[in-house]
């Protein structure tokens, strides 16, 4: 734990504590490539990272690296405390880059995706730069020694335990080879007139799928007109398809019931965003449109706008293969070079 982390242990706003930690000199550059002004963090590893490294971290899976935006995401008290306990980039790198072998070098901000992915995977998933006695492997974690500082709290212990390898290693590697072009932030706002799946109501939640990524909202109990206003973040690969959306009714004692589905075509949003480049150079304006048609779930044409320097798209859809139900969403495009 860094000396500074002791000064952040007092009560206060979680985001303010994270920003205070981010403002420390060692945390003003990406922990993995040295790019300036990182805006993302791995909450369980305890490092601040840039958008390009963020994409690789996400591909490793949340059991290895749980990525959160410093400014966009809500942080739990546990996640904030974990970051403060670890102390930031210098403290974490003193463990995870303790034994970088001769001939290996840390990537710079402008390296290729393959070099970036190889280094990050070696550093966190394969633990190649840890002192050998600290490496954690399946079935041996109980006998593995941990640095004294990491035994001071259960949060720090989880920080090390998150690196156990398992039978999904091959899958993780295949995902890590995917090159991402940006991030898609989907705000699931609300549902209207959703289908009844219990006696008089339903307990709905929304699931988003893109490639091998699967995210879901919280469950809203006994509500056919739920309000979520929940943000979900997806990494978009170079070869992407539609985002598959499903709504389910949560059941405690049986399989969850489907309450409708839809496919979200994200190509108009991405194409429009890339055509205009840096949105901060433009005022508020319409830059594109996803047109309603008989073969998509749109209720009305979906307009793509630049709003306050961000590319956003309001989407209202009618759920498919179900008797009733509509959803209201907002999508925002975050390019890797933003």
C-alpha positions, 0 to 999 in steps of 0.5 A: 500500500502506498503512503498516500493511500493512508490519507485517503482512508477517511470517509468522503465521496467515493468518486472524489476519493478516486479522483484524488488518487488519480491526481497523484503523479504516478497515476497520471499515466496509464499503468500499462503503456504510459499514455497520459491522462488515463480515465479508466481503472481496474478496480480489483487490480488497483491501476489506472489505465488508458482507453486502449489498454481498457479494451484489452483488460475487458477482454480478459474477463471481470474475474481478472480485471474489473474495468470501470470509468473514473467519470462515467461509472458508479463505484461501490464502496468496496471498489473504492476501498480496494483502489485506495488500499492498493494505492494506485499504479506505482504500488501495483506495478511494484508487484506485477512488474517486479520481475520483467525478464531481460529482453521484454519491454513495457509497451508505449502508448502507440504500440500495436494492439497485439503488443499491448495485448501480449504484455497485459495478458503476460502481466495480469493473467499469466503472472509472468512478471511476478516473483515466482513464489507469488504466482497463483495457479489452480489448486495451489492457491492455498499454499501460495505466499502473498506479500505482507501488505496484501494480507492486511485486508480481505480486499487486498487478498481478493486483489491477488486471488483474482489471478487464478488461472482456470479451464477458461484460459483458452477462451480468454486468449481467443477473446484477447486476440480480438482487436477492439475499435471502441466502446459502446455505452448503452443506457437502459432507461425504462420499459413500458407495458411489458408482458406479464409472466407471473400471476399479475406482474413480472420481475424484469431485467435486460440482457445485452449480448455482443460477441462473447460479452454478456451484460445485464441490468438489475432486476426490478420487482413486480413492475411492468413499467420499470425504470432502470436508468442503468449504464452498461459498457460493451467493447466493440470488436473490429468485426461486429454485428448487432447487439442482441437484447433480451428481457427476462422475468426473474424467477427464484425457483425456476428458469427465468421466462423470456419477455421479448427480444430485439437486435440493435443495429449499431453500424449507423452510430459507429459509421456516423461517429467515424465520419465526423471524427472528434465530436468535440470540434462540433456544436450540437447537431444531427449526424445520422439516423437509423431508419425504422423499417418492417425488419427492425424493432424501431418504433420511430426513426432513431436520430444520431446526434452530437450532444455536448461533444459526445455522439449519442443515439436515442432508441425506442424499440418494440420488443419482438416475439412477445405479446407486448412491451417497449424499451427506451435506450440511449447509446453512446460511442466512445472511440479508442482514439478519443 
